[in-house]
């Protein structure tokens, strides 16, 4: 089903592009490199199981949970905006 002047499948392509962008953003935020034995924020030891599960971990579970609750702001999906389709 086309949406306005968009060709068939355009809406699905926008959805797929949005998902791909979100995955790329999430992968970029994942820790990498050598992890830490102690939390960078509170100084408590990071459990061995967490360090094995997430090799680049630098924070304990409670500090990471607090970080994850902070609001994040994302950009606009320009591929799906009307302005980018008109150019």
ZABABA-934777 format. One line per field, with one value per residue: residue in three letters; z, x, y of N, C-alpha, C, O, CB in turn; residue number from 1. Coordinates in nm, 2 decimals. Last residue first. Glycine has a CB too. Layout:
type	(ALA/...) .
n_pz	(Z/...) .
n_px	(X/...) .
n_py	(Y/...) .
ca_pz	(Z/...) .
ca_px	(X/...) .
ca_py	(Y/...) .
c_pz	(Z/...) .
c_px	(X/...) .
c_py	(Y/...) .
o_pz	(Z/...) .
o_px	(X/...) .
o_py	(Y/...) .
cb_pz	(Z/...) .
cb_px	(X/...) .
cb_py	(Y/...) .
seq	(NUM/...) .
//
This chain:
type	(UNK/UNK/UNK/UNK/UNK/UNK/UNK/UNK/UNK/UNK/UNK/UNK/UNK/UNK/UNK/UNK/UNK/UNK/UNK/UNK/UNK/UNK/UNK/UNK/UNK/UNK/UNK/UNK/UNK/UNK/UNK/UNK/UNK/UNK/UNK/UNK/UNK/UNK/UNK/UNK/UNK/UNK/UNK/UNK/UNK/UNK/UNK/UNK/UNK/UNK/UNK/UNK/UNK/UNK/UNK/UNK/UNK/UNK/UNK/UNK/UNK/UNK/UNK/UNK/UNK/UNK/UNK/UNK/UNK/UNK/UNK/UNK/UNK/UNK/UNK/UNK/UNK/UNK/UNK/UNK/UNK/UNK/UNK/UNK/UNK/UNK/UNK) .
n_pz	(-0.21/-0.08/0.11/0.30/0.40/0.52/0.65/0.64/0.65/0.90/1.20/1.43/1.72/2.07/2.41/2.71/3.07/3.27/3.30/3.26/3.50/3.68/3.57/3.63/3.91/3.94/3.82/3.77/3.48/3.27/3.05/2.83/2.85/2.99/3.12/3.28/3.44/3.57/3.72/3.89/3.98/4.05/4.37/4.38/4.28/4.15/3.88/3.79/3.98/3.92/3.71/3.37/3.04/2.73/2.46/2.50/2.56/2.32/2.14/1.90/1.92/1.92/1.65/1.51/1.59/1.48/1.20/1.17/1.22/1.01/0.79/0.83/0.80/0.53/0.41/0.46/0.30/0.04/-0.08/-0.36/-0.34/-0.24/-0.24/-0.01/0.03/-0.10/0.00) .
n_px	(1.34/1.13/1.23/1.32/1.07/0.95/1.16/1.30/1.56/1.59/1.48/1.64/1.81/1.72/1.81/1.73/1.71/1.82/1.82/2.08/2.20/2.08/2.20/2.47/2.45/2.37/2.59/2.88/3.08/3.22/3.25/3.34/3.21/2.95/2.99/3.21/3.12/2.91/3.05/3.20/3.07/3.28/3.30/3.24/3.27/3.08/3.18/3.32/3.36/3.63/3.75/3.65/3.75/3.89/3.65/3.33/2.98/2.76/2.70/2.69/2.46/2.27/2.30/2.23/1.96/1.86/1.90/1.73/1.48/1.47/1.47/1.22/1.05/1.11/1.02/0.75/0.69/0.75/0.58/0.51/0.62/0.44/0.24/0.05/0.18/0.07/0.08) .
n_py	(1.67/1.55/1.38/1.55/1.65/1.43/1.17/0.94/1.01/1.13/1.09/1.30/1.18/1.15/1.16/1.01/1.03/0.76/0.49/0.41/0.49/0.31/0.07/0.12/0.11/-0.16/-0.31/-0.11/-0.04/-0.13/-0.41/-0.55/-0.81/-0.93/-1.18/-1.13/-0.93/-1.06/-1.25/-1.09/-0.77/-0.50/-0.34/0.02/0.28/0.43/0.46/0.25/-0.05/-0.27/-0.39/-0.32/-0.42/-0.33/-0.30/-0.16/-0.12/0.02/0.22/0.09/-0.06/0.15/0.24/0.02/0.00/0.24/0.19/-0.03/0.09/0.27/0.10/-0.02/0.20/0.26/0.03/0.05/0.27/0.17/-0.02/0.17/0.52/0.81/0.99/0.82/0.53/0.21/-0.12) .
ca_pz	(-0.27/-0.18/-0.01/0.23/0.34/0.40/0.66/0.65/0.54/0.78/1.08/1.34/1.61/1.94/2.29/2.60/2.94/3.23/3.33/3.16/3.37/3.69/3.57/3.49/3.85/3.99/3.77/3.84/3.59/3.36/3.16/2.85/2.87/2.92/3.03/3.18/3.36/3.48/3.62/3.79/3.99/3.95/4.27/4.42/4.33/4.30/3.95/3.77/3.91/4.01/3.82/3.50/3.14/2.86/2.52/2.43/2.60/2.40/2.28/1.92/1.92/2.04/1.77/1.49/1.62/1.62/1.27/1.14/1.31/1.15/0.81/0.84/0.93/0.64/0.40/0.52/0.44/0.10/0.01/-0.28/-0.41/-0.21/-0.37/-0.09/0.12/-0.11/0.00) .
ca_px	(1.47/1.10/1.17/1.42/1.17/0.90/1.10/1.16/1.52/1.58/1.51/1.53/1.78/1.77/1.75/1.82/1.65/1.84/1.70/1.98/2.24/2.06/2.05/2.43/2.49/2.29/2.45/2.81/2.99/3.29/3.17/3.38/3.35/2.97/2.87/3.21/3.24/2.88/2.95/3.27/3.07/3.18/3.35/3.21/3.39/3.07/3.09/3.38/3.27/3.56/3.71/3.71/3.66/3.91/3.79/3.43/3.12/2.80/2.70/2.80/2.59/2.28/2.33/2.37/2.06/1.85/1.97/1.88/1.53/1.47/1.58/1.35/1.05/1.14/1.16/0.82/0.67/0.83/0.69/0.48/0.60/0.55/0.32/0.06/0.14/0.15/0.00) .
ca_py	(1.72/1.65/1.32/1.48/1.74/1.48/1.30/0.93/0.94/1.22/1.00/1.27/1.27/1.10/1.24/1.03/1.05/0.90/0.56/0.37/0.55/0.45/0.09/0.11/0.23/-0.06/-0.32/-0.21/0.00/-0.04/-0.34/-0.41/-0.79/-0.80/-1.16/-1.24/-0.90/-0.94/-1.29/-1.17/-0.92/-0.55/-0.44/-0.11/0.21/0.41/0.56/0.38/0.04/-0.18/-0.48/-0.28/-0.38/-0.39/-0.30/-0.24/-0.11/-0.09/0.26/0.19/-0.13/0.07/0.33/0.07/-0.11/0.21/0.30/-0.05/-0.02/0.32/0.19/-0.10/0.13/0.36/0.06/-0.06/0.28/0.28/-0.06/0.06/0.39/0.72/0.98/0.95/0.63/0.33/0.00) .
c_pz	(-0.38/-0.26/-0.12/0.11/0.25/0.32/0.52/0.65/0.53/0.66/0.96/1.23/1.53/1.83/2.17/2.49/2.83/3.09/3.29/3.18/3.27/3.57/3.59/3.48/3.70/3.93/3.82/3.79/3.65/3.47/3.25/2.96/2.89/2.94/2.94/3.07/3.25/3.39/3.52/3.68/3.87/3.96/4.18/4.32/4.38/4.36/4.10/3.85/3.90/3.93/3.92/3.61/3.27/2.96/2.66/2.50/2.52/2.44/2.37/2.06/1.94/2.04/1.90/1.61/1.61/1.67/1.42/1.21/1.29/1.25/0.95/0.86/0.94/0.77/0.51/0.52/0.52/0.25/0.07/-0.20/-0.31/-0.29/-0.35/-0.22/0.04/-0.02/0.00) .
c_px	(1.51/1.23/1.15/1.37/1.27/1.00/1.05/1.09/1.36/1.54/1.49/1.57/1.66/1.74/1.81/1.74/1.76/1.78/1.70/1.85/2.13/2.09/2.02/2.27/2.45/2.33/2.36/2.66/2.92/3.21/3.26/3.31/3.40/3.12/2.89/3.11/3.25/3.00/2.92/3.17/3.13/3.19/3.24/3.27/3.37/3.19/3.09/3.30/3.33/3.47/3.62/3.66/3.73/3.81/3.79/3.56/3.21/2.94/2.75/2.81/2.70/2.42/2.35/2.40/2.20/1.95/1.97/1.95/1.68/1.52/1.59/1.47/1.18/1.14/1.20/0.97/0.75/0.81/0.77/0.60/0.56/0.52/0.43/0.13/0.16/0.09/0.09) .
c_py	(1.62/1.70/1.42/1.41/1.66/1.57/1.35/1.07/0.93/1.14/1.08/1.18/1.23/1.20/1.18/1.09/1.07/0.92/0.71/0.45/0.53/0.53/0.24/0.13/0.23/0.08/-0.20/-0.21/-0.12/0.01/-0.26/-0.34/-0.65/-0.76/-1.03/-1.22/-1.01/-0.92/-1.18/-1.21/-0.98/-0.70/-0.48/-0.22/0.07/0.34/0.55/0.49/0.18/-0.08/-0.40/-0.37/-0.34/-0.33/-0.36/-0.22/-0.20/-0.08/0.14/0.23/-0.03/0.00/0.25/0.16/-0.06/0.10/0.28/0.07/-0.04/0.21/0.25/-0.02/0.05/0.29/0.17/-0.03/0.17/0.29/0.04/0.01/0.28/0.59/0.87/0.92/0.77/0.44/0.12) .
o_pz	(-0.45/-0.36/-0.24/0.01/0.14/0.20/0.42/0.65/0.42/0.57/0.91/1.18/1.56/1.85/2.15/2.48/2.85/3.01/3.28/3.08/3.19/3.53/3.52/3.39/3.65/3.90/3.74/3.72/3.58/3.56/3.29/2.97/2.96/3.03/2.82/2.95/3.14/3.27/3.40/3.56/3.75/3.95/4.22/4.20/4.43/4.48/4.17/3.88/4.00/3.82/4.00/3.60/3.27/2.97/2.69/2.58/2.48/2.36/2.49/2.11/2.00/2.14/1.97/1.66/1.70/1.77/1.49/1.27/1.39/1.34/1.01/0.93/1.05/0.86/0.56/0.61/0.62/0.32/0.15/-0.26/-0.19/-0.30/-0.45/-0.30/0.03/0.01/0.09) .
o_px	(1.61/1.21/1.14/1.44/1.31/1.01/1.11/0.96/1.31/1.47/1.37/1.68/1.59/1.66/1.93/1.62/1.87/1.79/1.60/1.78/2.10/2.02/1.92/2.23/2.41/2.24/2.29/2.62/2.90/3.26/3.37/3.32/3.50/3.15/2.85/3.13/3.30/2.98/2.90/3.21/3.12/3.30/3.12/3.28/3.46/3.20/3.11/3.36/3.39/3.52/3.55/3.55/3.85/3.79/3.71/3.58/3.17/3.03/2.77/2.92/2.80/2.48/2.44/2.51/2.28/2.02/2.07/2.06/1.75/1.60/1.70/1.56/1.25/1.23/1.31/1.04/0.81/0.91/0.86/0.71/0.58/0.40/0.50/0.09/0.27/-0.03/0.17) .
o_py	(1.65/1.76/1.39/1.38/1.71/1.57/1.31/1.07/0.93/1.20/1.09/1.19/1.13/1.29/1.17/1.08/1.13/0.83/0.77/0.46/0.62/0.62/0.28/0.19/0.34/0.16/-0.14/-0.11/-0.22/0.08/-0.30/-0.21/-0.63/-0.68/-1.03/-1.23/-0.98/-0.89/-1.20/-1.21/-0.94/-0.76/-0.50/-0.18/0.00/0.34/0.65/0.59/0.23/-0.04/-0.46/-0.43/-0.32/-0.21/-0.44/-0.13/-0.31/-0.03/0.16/0.27/-0.07/-0.01/0.29/0.16/-0.09/0.12/0.31/0.04/-0.06/0.25/0.26/-0.05/0.05/0.33/0.16/-0.07/0.20/0.32/0.02/0.00/0.30/0.55/0.85/0.84/0.81/0.44/0.14) .
cb_pz	(-0.17/-0.12/0.03/0.32/0.44/0.42/0.72/0.77/0.54/0.75/1.09/1.28/1.52/1.91/2.31/2.55/2.94/3.23/3.48/3.16/3.32/3.81/3.69/3.43/3.86/4.15/3.81/3.99/3.54/3.28/3.24/2.72/2.76/2.97/3.10/3.24/3.44/3.57/3.69/3.85/4.01/3.81/4.35/4.44/4.44/4.33/3.90/3.62/3.99/4.10/3.89/3.53/3.17/2.91/2.53/2.28/2.75/2.32/2.33/1.83/1.78/2.05/1.78/1.36/1.52/1.67/1.24/0.99/1.27/1.19/0.71/0.71/0.94/0.64/0.26/0.45/0.48/0.03/-0.07/-0.36/-0.49/-0.06/-0.41/-0.01/0.25/-0.25/0.12) .
cb_px	(1.58/1.04/1.04/1.49/1.24/0.77/1.19/1.11/1.57/1.72/1.42/1.47/1.91/1.71/1.77/1.88/1.56/1.99/1.66/1.96/2.37/2.14/1.99/2.47/2.64/2.30/2.38/2.81/2.89/3.34/3.09/3.36/3.42/2.88/2.75/3.20/3.37/2.85/2.82/3.34/2.93/3.22/3.41/3.06/3.44/2.94/2.95/3.38/3.13/3.65/3.83/3.67/3.55/4.06/3.83/3.43/3.13/2.77/2.57/2.77/2.61/2.17/2.21/2.38/2.04/1.71/1.90/1.91/1.46/1.33/1.57/1.36/0.93/1.03/1.19/0.79/0.52/0.79/0.78/0.42/0.73/0.56/0.38/0.14/0.22/0.15/-0.10) .
cb_py	(1.73/1.77/1.25/1.38/1.83/1.56/1.41/0.85/0.79/1.28/0.87/1.41/1.26/0.96/1.39/0.89/1.18/0.95/0.55/0.22/0.50/0.51/0.00/-0.02/0.25/-0.05/-0.45/-0.20/0.11/0.07/-0.44/-0.34/-0.85/-0.69/-1.14/-1.38/-0.90/-0.82/-1.34/-1.30/-0.96/-0.50/-0.56/-0.13/0.29/0.33/0.55/0.42/0.05/-0.11/-0.54/-0.13/-0.49/-0.37/-0.15/-0.20/-0.14/-0.23/0.30/0.32/-0.19/-0.03/0.43/0.15/-0.23/0.18/0.43/-0.05/-0.15/0.36/0.31/-0.19/0.03/0.47/0.12/-0.19/0.27/0.41/-0.15/-0.06/0.35/0.69/1.11/1.05/0.63/0.38/0.00) .
seq	(87/86/85/84/83/82/81/80/79/78/77/76/75/74/73/72/71/70/69/68/67/66/65/64/63/62/61/60/59/58/57/56/55/54/53/52/51/50/49/48/47/46/45/44/43/42/41/40/39/38/37/36/35/34/33/32/31/30/29/28/27/26/25/24/23/22/21/20/19/18/17/16/15/14/13/12/11/10/9/8/7/6/5/4/3/2/1) .
//
